[in-house]
């Protein structure tokens, strides 16, 4: 597997998880 491609995937995945966690956190706070 290409290292640059793997890094890009990890960066994209991490960004998605960060947004999801932030949304979940806001849901817990406002719930």
Secondary structure, DSSP 8 states (H G I E B T S, - for coil): --HHHHHHHHHHHHHHHHHHHHHHHHHHHH-
